[in-house]
């Protein structure tokens, strides 16, 4: 993803400014299909939809370069954290830009002077407003290694679910955030030796002071969120938000701006402490927007200081509290004029054949591998079909094959190929001008667009997919009930009348599939001899737009299969 990428066609309507923040992946390993289904794909579908419906969109993200996951891997490989960042950031940029073709306006990283400066500004701003205080806390210390260990260097048994390999700050199995001392039988991840707790001095963010404002915000915005997201956030608030350390004993991260901190607020061993990654990474949404503005000349304030704008965030459930409580709290404390998140679109987890993704245990499907073997749109299709919007779901190789062959090929692809093969060489002007669109076809097309707008606007991507396939199912049914193949010889007039209905359904599908099947949508228009349609017609104008496109179709173009069947044996990568 080019950091200087510009999206053309921006408008000035304040009500149509849409900001999309996509969770920042750690650059410490290959991204798998769980990441794609959890937050990357839904964000891209949503951004494409918003742009196609005339909105001015700013979609930002980047590589999360700091924190212990990077140092753990660097230690294991005997290289510097900078080298780990370089390797995986380049891989992710290649994946997002060249393999997936994602529509980020900017994809940057936290390891930039720009981001570090913005994060330090946040720290100083909160310090000056008395939202930060100093306290002594317990941290795991390894006598063998003679140093304090960051969270991911410590593993043990989760007190909540009994998972044996929980990190000291969060359990990947149950998703619970853990405090120091919550682990049973803590041990060093590197040496496997027992570790204990010792006192260390840190900066803390005074969440109790911010809780009343956060409660107001959640009360206002929360009813519009997924119910489980809203309820879980309320649960955190009912327990009371405790002060939380925003610095850690680690050498890899955003340095504390010691020269800007009053001497009375200096802490011991400051030079060996860094700002904690949970505090730093979310600030990337704003720092990336500022960088985009600096590089392109676009106005970040149109998105961040505009009451008419809307902010959407995409992430997995392990990031819930950071986006429904911590990030809004940081924003309102730092600058009350900054726009707060409107919709945190949070998904549950995707598993693989019922097992949690784990590269070390061989439970993984690298995104690049599956796309290289089966194509981008078939992967987007299946992951949307099983997207864990309201509960955990599981990727099944057998189901992937079945759904691809039965729905993508058998329903949508087969419908398009049958119609365009039958229609080859037909007089399009005669079809378009001499025959009417039936009430039933008009109704089905309007219903499909209405459903798609409703479901995409609500980030209900599985339901949107159903809207698409309901329309192609209608088209298939029309072919069969009218026996169109027979009409071509037996009743040319009825054949052309039926063909008008079918062509209009195909044109509708070409437009409707743009957010989810960007490559196939373009191919559909190509098989009609048309340029791809980049913008959806306005609501209520769909039929008029489709009829105008109908006149431009070139029926001499020979159709090609849009999708391919996958061998019935379970594939492997």
C-alpha positions in Angstrom: 0.0 0.0 0.0 1.5 3.3 -1.0 1.4 5.8 1.9 0.8 8.6 -0.7 -2.2 6.9 -2.3 -5.0 9.3 -3.1 -8.6 8.4 -3.7 -10.1 10.5 -6.5 -13.6 12.0 -6.5 -13.8 13.5 -3.0 -16.8 15.8 -2.3 -17.4 18.5 0.2 -20.7 17.4 1.8 -19.9 17.1 5.6 -22.6 14.4 5.9 -20.7 12.2 3.5 -17.4 12.1 5.3 -16.7 8.6 6.4 -13.7 7.6 8.4 -12.7 3.9 8.6 -10.1 2.7 11.0 -8.9 -0.8 10.5 -7.1 -2.7 13.3 -3.3 -2.5 13.0 -1.8 -6.0 12.6 1.3 -6.9 14.6 4.3 -7.3 12.3 5.5 -10.6 13.9 4.1 -13.3 11.6 2.2 -14.1 8.5 -1.4 -13.0 8.4 -4.0 -15.8 8.1 -7.6 -16.1 7.0 -8.8 -15.4 10.5 -7.4 -11.9 10.3 -8.9 -11.5 6.8 -12.4 -12.6 8.0 -12.2 -10.8 11.3 -11.4 -7.2 10.3 -9.5 -6.8 7.0 -12.2 -8.0 4.6 -15.3 -6.5 6.2 -13.5 -3.1 6.3 -12.6 -3.3 2.6 -16.2 -4.4 1.6 -17.6 -1.5 3.6 -15.2 1.1 2.2 -15.9 -0.1 -1.4 -19.7 0.2 -0.7 -19.3 3.7 0.8 -17.3 4.9 -2.1 -19.7 3.3 -4.6 -22.5 5.2 -3.0 -20.8 8.6 -3.3 -19.3 9.0 0.1 -15.9 10.7 0.8 -14.0 7.9 2.6 -10.7 8.0 4.5 -9.6 4.4 5.4 -6.4 4.1 7.4 -4.3 1.5 9.0 -0.7 0.3 9.4 1.7 -2.1 10.9 1.8 -2.2 14.7 5.6 -2.3 15.1 6.1 -1.9 18.9 5.4 -4.2 21.8 6.8 -7.5 22.9 5.5 -9.8 20.1 8.2 -8.2 17.9 10.9 -8.4 20.5 10.1 -12.0 21.3 10.5 -13.0 17.6 13.6 -10.9 17.3 15.2 -12.7 20.3 14.2 -16.1 19.0 15.8 -15.3 15.6 18.8 -13.4 16.9 18.0 -10.2 14.9 17.0 -6.7 15.9 13.3 -5.7 16.3 13.9 -3.2 13.4 14.7 -6.1 11.1 11.6 -8.0 12.1 9.5 -4.9 11.5 11.1 -4.4 8.1 10.5 -8.0 6.9 6.9 -8.3 8.0 5.8 -4.7 7.1 7.1 -5.2 3.5 5.2 -8.6 3.4 2.0 -7.1 4.6 2.2 -4.1 2.2 2.8 -6.5 -0.7 -0.2 -8.7 0.5 -2.6 -5.8 0.9 -1.6 -4.0 -2.3 -0.6 -6.6 -4.8 -2.5 -9.7 -3.7 -5.7 -8.5 -2.1 -6.0 -5.1 -3.8 -7.3 -3.5 -0.6 -8.5 0.1 -0.8 -6.6 1.8 2.0 -6.0 5.5 1.6 -2.9 5.2 3.7 -1.2 2.2 5.2 1.7 3.3 7.3 3.4 1.9 10.5 4.0 3.0 14.1 7.7 2.9 13.7 7.9 6.4 12.2 9.1 9.7 13.6 5.7 11.1 12.8 3.7 8.5 14.8 6.2 8.7 17.7 5.7 12.5 17.9 1.9 12.3 17.8 1.9 9.6 20.6 4.3 11.7 22.7 2.0 14.7 22.2 -0.9 12.6 23.5 1.1 11.7 26.6 2.1 15.2 27.3 -1.5 16.5 26.7 -2.9 14.0 29.1 -0.2 14.6 31.7 -0.8 18.4 31.6 -4.5 17.8 32.2 -3.8 15.6 35.2 -5.1 12.4 33.6 -1.7 10.7 34.2 -0.1 9.9 37.6 2.9 7.9 38.9 2.5 4.7 40.9 4.4 1.6 41.8 3.2 -1.6 40.5 4.2 -5.3 40.4 5.8 -6.7 37.3 7.1 -10.1 36.6 10.9 -10.3 37.1 13.2 -13.1 36.0 16.0 -13.8 38.4 17.8 -15.9 35.8 17.7 -13.2 33.2 18.0 -10.4 35.7 15.4 -8.2 34.2 11.7 -7.3 34.3 9.8 -9.2 31.7 7.2 -7.6 29.4 3.8 -9.2 29.2 4.4 -11.5 26.2 7.5 -12.9 27.8 5.4 -14.4 30.6 3.0 -17.3 30.2 0.9 -19.2 32.6 -2.5 -20.6 33.4 -5.5 -18.2 32.9 -7.4 -17.8 36.2 -10.7 -17.4 34.2 -10.7 -20.3 31.8 -7.7 -22.5 32.8 -5.9 -22.0 29.4 -2.3 -23.1 30.0 -0.5 -20.7 27.6 -2.2 -17.4 28.5 -0.1 -14.2 28.3 0.2 -12.1 31.5 -1.8 -9.3 30.0 -4.5 -11.1 28.0 -5.7 -14.7 27.4 -6.0 -15.5 23.7 -8.4 -18.3 24.5 -11.2 -16.5 26.4 -10.2 -13.0 25.4 -10.1 -11.7 29.0 -7.7 -8.9 29.9 -5.4 -9.9 32.7 -3.7 -7.9 35.4 -0.2 -8.6 36.8 -0.6 -11.5 39.3 -3.7 -13.0 37.6 -1.6 -15.8 36.0 -1.2 -19.1 37.9 2.3 -20.8 37.6 3.9 -17.9 35.7 7.0 -18.7 33.7 9.4 -17.0 31.3 8.5 -17.7 27.7 12.2 -17.7 26.7 13.7 -19.8 29.5 10.7 -21.6 30.8 11.9 -20.8 34.3 9.6 -19.6 37.1 9.2 -15.8 37.5 7.9 -13.6 40.3 6.6 -10.2 40.9 8.7 -7.1 41.9 7.9 -3.4 42.4 8.5 -1.1 39.5 7.5 2.6 38.9 5.2 3.5 36.0 2.9 6.1 34.6 -0.8 5.4 34.9 -3.8 6.7 33.1 -6.5 7.8 35.6 -9.5 6.0 34.1 -11.8 6.6 37.1 -11.6 10.3 36.4 -12.7 9.7 32.8 -15.4 7.1 33.5 -18.3 9.5 33.8 -17.6 10.9 30.3 -17.0 7.5 28.8 -20.4 6.3 30.3 -22.1 9.2 28.6 -20.5 8.4 25.3 -21.4 4.7 25.5 -25.0 5.5 26.6 -25.3 7.7 23.5 -23.5 5.5 20.9 -23.9 1.9 22.3 -27.5 1.2 21.4 -26.4 1.4 17.7 -23.7 -1.2 18.2 -24.0 -5.0 17.9 -25.9 -5.9 21.1 -23.1 -8.2 22.4 -20.5 -5.4 21.9 -22.7 -3.0 23.8 -23.5 -5.4 26.6 -19.8 -6.4 27.1 -18.8 -2.7 27.2 -21.5 -2.0 29.8 -20.2 -4.9 31.8 -16.7 -3.3 31.9 -18.2 0.0 33.0 -20.3 -1.6 35.7 -17.2 -3.1 37.2 -15.5 0.3 37.1 -12.5 1.1 35.0 -9.3 0.9 37.0 -6.2 3.0 36.5 -4.0 1.3 33.9 -0.2 1.6 33.4 0.7 3.2 30.1 4.5 2.5 30.4 6.4 -0.7 30.5 9.9 -2.0 31.3 10.9 -2.6 27.7 13.5 -1.1 25.3 11.3 -1.4 22.2 8.5 1.2 21.8 7.7 4.9 21.8 10.2 6.6 24.1 9.0 8.7 27.0 9.5 12.3 26.1 11.7 13.0 29.1 12.7 16.5 28.0 9.1 17.5 28.0 8.1 16.0 31.3 8.5 18.1 34.4 11.2 16.9 36.7 8.8 16.4 39.5 7.0 13.8 37.3 10.1 11.8 36.3 10.1 8.1 37.2 13.0 5.8 38.1 14.9 4.1 35.2 12.9 6.2 32.7 15.5 5.6 29.9 14.7 1.8 30.1 10.9 2.3 29.9 8.6 2.8 26.9 5.0 3.8 26.4 2.9 0.6 26.4 1.7 -0.6 23.0 -2.0 -0.5 23.9 -1.8 3.2 24.5 0.4 3.9 21.4 -1.2 1.7 18.7 -4.8 3.2 18.7 -3.3 6.7 18.4 -2.2 5.4 14.9 -5.7 6.1 13.6 -5.2 9.8 14.2 -1.5 9.9 13.4 -2.1 8.1 10.0 -4.8 10.6 9.2 -2.5 13.5 9.9 0.2 11.9 7.8 -2.3 11.3 4.9 -3.2 15.0 5.2 0.4 16.1 5.1 1.2 13.9 2.1 -1.8 14.5 0.0 -3.1 17.9 0.9 -6.4 16.4 2.1 -8.0 17.8 5.2 -7.8 15.5 8.2 -10.1 17.9 10.0 -12.9 17.2 7.6 -13.0 13.8 9.1 -11.9 14.4 12.7 -13.4 17.8 13.6 -16.6 17.5 11.6 -19.8 16.8 13.6 -21.4 15.5 10.4 -18.8 12.8 9.7 -19.1 9.2 10.8 -16.3 6.9 12.2 -16.3 3.2 11.8 -13.7 0.8 13.3 -13.0 -2.8 12.3 -11.4 -5.3 14.6 -11.6 -8.7 16.3 -13.2 -9.3 19.8 -9.9 -9.3 21.6 -9.6 -5.6 20.8 -13.1 -4.7 22.1 -12.3 -2.8 25.2 -9.5 -0.8 23.5 -12.0 0.6 20.9 -15.2 1.0 22.9 -13.6 2.4 26.1 -9.9 3.2 26.0 -9.6 4.9 22.5 -12.7 7.1 23.0 -11.4 7.9 26.5 -8.0 8.9 25.1 -9.6 11.1 22.4 -12.0 13.0 24.7 -9.2 13.6 27.3 -6.7 14.8 24.7 -9.0 17.1 22.6 -12.8 17.3 23.1 -13.1 18.5 19.5 -12.0 15.2 18.0 -14.7 12.9 16.6 -15.3 9.8 18.7 -16.0 6.3 17.3 -19.5 5.9 16.1 -19.5 2.2 15.2 -17.0 -0.3 16.5 -17.7 -3.2 14.1 -16.3 -6.0 16.1 -16.3 -9.6 14.9 -15.9 -12.8 17.0 -13.1 -15.3 16.1 -12.8 -17.5 13.1 -11.3 -21.0 13.8 -10.0 -23.6 11.4 -11.8 -26.9 11.4 -12.9 -26.2 15.0 -9.4 -25.3 16.2 -8.0 -22.0 17.2 -5.5 -20.6 14.7 -2.0 -21.2 15.8 1.1 -21.0 13.5 3.2 -22.9 16.1 0.7 -25.7 16.2 0.3 -25.9 12.4 -3.2 -24.6 12.5 -3.1 -21.8 9.9 -4.0 -20.8 6.4 -1.8 -18.0 5.1 -3.8 -15.5 3.2 -1.4 -15.3 0.3 -1.3 -19.0 -0.2 -5.1 -19.5 -0.4 -5.6 -16.6 -2.7 -2.8 -17.7 -5.0 -4.5 -21.2 -5.3 -8.2 -20.3 -5.5 -8.4 -16.7 -6.4 -9.3 -13.5 -4.5 -13.1 -13.4 -5.0 -13.8 -17.1 -4.1 -11.9 -16.5 -0.8 -13.8 -13.2 -0.2 -17.1 -15.1 -0.9 -16.5 -18.0 1.5 -15.1 -15.8 4.3 -18.1 -13.5 4.1 -20.4 -16.5 4.1 -19.0 -17.7 7.4 -17.9 -14.3 8.8 -18.0 -14.4 12.6 -20.3 -11.4 13.0 -22.2 -12.5 16.1 -20.5 -15.7 17.2 -17.3 -17.7 16.6 -17.3 -19.6 13.3 -15.0 -22.1 11.7 -13.3 -22.5 8.3 -13.9 -25.9 6.8 -12.1 -27.0 3.7 -14.9 -29.4 2.7 -17.5 -26.6 3.1 -15.3 -24.2 1.2 -15.3 -26.5 -1.8 -19.0 -27.3 -1.6 -20.1 -23.6 -1.2 -17.8 -22.5 -4.0 -19.2 -25.2 -6.4 -22.8 -25.0 -5.4 -23.3 -21.2 -4.8 -20.6 -19.3 -6.5 -20.3 -21.5 -9.6 -23.7 -23.2 -9.6 -25.8 -20.2 -8.7 -24.1 -17.0 -9.8 -21.6 -18.1 -12.3 -23.9 -20.6 -14.0 -26.7 -18.0 -14.3 -24.4 -15.5 -16.0 -22.9 -18.0 -18.4 -26.3 -19.5 -19.5 -27.8 -16.1 -20.2 -24.9 -14.6 -22.1 -24.4 -17.7 -24.1 -28.0 -17.7 -25.2 -28.0 -14.0 -25.9 -24.9 -14.0 -28.2 -25.5 -11.9 -31.2 -29.0 -10.7 -30.2 -30.1 -7.2 -31.3 -29.7 -5.3 -28.0 -31.5 -2.2 -29.3 -34.6 -4.3 -30.1 -34.5 -6.0 -26.7 -34.0 -2.7 -24.8 -36.6 -0.6 -26.7 -39.4 -3.0 -27.7 -40.0 -4.9 -24.4 -40.9 -3.8 -20.9 -39.3 -4.8 -17.6 -41.9 -6.9 -15.8 -43.3 -5.9 -12.4 -41.8 -9.0 -10.8 -38.3 -8.4 -12.1 -38.5 -4.7 -11.2 -39.6 -5.7 -7.7 -36.8 -8.3 -7.3 -34.1 -5.8 -8.4 -35.4 -3.0 -6.2 -35.6 -5.5 -3.3 -32.0 -6.6 -3.8 -30.7 -3.0 -3.9 -32.8 -2.0 -0.9 -31.6 -5.0 1.1 -28.0 -4.5 0.1 -28.1 -0.8 1.1 -29.7 -1.7 4.5 -27.4 -4.6 5.3 -24.1 -3.0 4.1 -25.0 0.3 5.9 -25.4 -1.8 9.1 -22.2 -3.8 8.5 -24.3 -7.0 8.1 -22.1 -8.5 5.4 -23.5 -12.1 5.5 -27.0 -10.7 5.0 -25.7 -8.5 2.1 -24.3 -11.7 0.5 -27.8 -13.3 0.7 -29.3 -10.3 -1.1 -26.9 -10.9 -4.0 -27.6 -14.6 -4.3 -31.4 -14.1 -3.9 -31.3 -12.0 -7.0 -29.2 -14.5 -9.0 -31.5 -17.3 -7.8 -34.4 -15.3 -9.2 -32.6 -15.1 -12.5 -32.0 -18.9 -12.5 -35.6 -19.5 -11.7 -36.7 -17.2 -14.5 -34.6 -19.2 -17.0 -36.1 -22.4 -15.9 -39.8 -21.4 -15.6 -39.7 -19.6 -19.0 -37.6 -22.4 -20.6 -35.6 -19.6 -22.3 -33.4 -22.0 -24.2 -36.5 -23.3 -26.0 -38.1 -19.9 -26.6 -35.0 -18.9 -28.6 -36.2 -21.2 -31.5 -39.9 -21.5 -30.7 -40.9 -17.9 -29.8 -38.3 -15.2 -30.6 -40.5 -12.4 -29.2 -41.0 -14.1 -25.9 -37.3 -15.0 -25.9 -36.3 -11.3 -26.3 -38.8 -10.3 -23.6 -37.3 -12.8 -21.2 -33.9 -11.7 -22.2 -34.6 -8.1 -21.2 -35.5 -9.4 -17.7 -32.3 -11.5 -17.5 -30.0 -8.8 -18.8 -31.3 -6.3 -16.2 -30.7 -8.9 -13.5 -27.1 -9.4 -14.7 -26.5 -5.6 -14.8 -27.9 -5.3 -11.3 -25.6 -8.1 -10.1 -22.6 -6.5 -11.7 -23.3 -3.3 -9.6 -24.3 -5.1 -6.4 -21.2 -7.4 -6.4 -18.7 -4.5 -6.6 -18.0 -4.3 -2.9 -17.5 -8.0 -2.3 -16.3 -9.3 -5.8 -14.4 -6.4 -7.2 -12.5 -8.5 -9.8 -15.6 -10.5 -10.9 -17.8 -7.3 -11.0 -15.4 -5.9 -13.5 -15.4 -9.1 -15.5 -19.2 -9.1 -15.6 -19.3 -5.7 -17.2 -16.4 -6.8 -19.5 -18.6 -9.7 -20.8 -21.3 -7.2 -21.6 -18.9 -5.0 -23.5 -19.1 -2.3 -20.9 -16.7 -0.3 -18.7 -17.1 -1.2 -15.0 -19.6 0.8 -13.1 -17.8 2.5 -10.2 -20.8 4.2 -8.6 -24.1 2.7 -7.6 -27.2 4.5 -8.8 -29.0 6.7 -6.3 -31.7 5.0 -4.2 -34.8 4.8 -6.3 -32.9 5.3 -9.6 -31.6 1.8 -10.0 -34.0 0.7 -12.7 -33.4 3.8 -14.8 -29.7 3.4 -14.5 -29.9 -0.3 -15.5 -32.2 0.4 -18.5 -29.7 3.1 -19.7 -26.8 0.6 -19.5 -28.8 -2.0 -21.3 -28.7 0.0 -24.5 -24.9 0.0 -24.5 -24.4 -3.8 -24.2 -22.3 -5.5 -26.8 -23.9 -9.0 -27.3 -21.0 -10.1 -29.6 -18.6 -10.6 -26.7 -18.1 -14.3 -26.0 -18.8 -15.1 -22.3 -16.2 -16.9 -20.2 -16.9 -18.8 -17.0 -16.7 -16.3 -14.1 -15.7 -18.8 -11.5 -14.1 -22.3 -11.5 -15.2 -25.4 -9.7 -12.8 -26.8 -7.2 -12.0 -30.5 -7.2 -14.2 -32.3 -4.7 -11.3 -33.8 -2.8 -10.5 -31.5 0.2 -7.7 -29.1 -1.0 -4.5 -28.5 0.8 -2.0 -25.7 0.6 
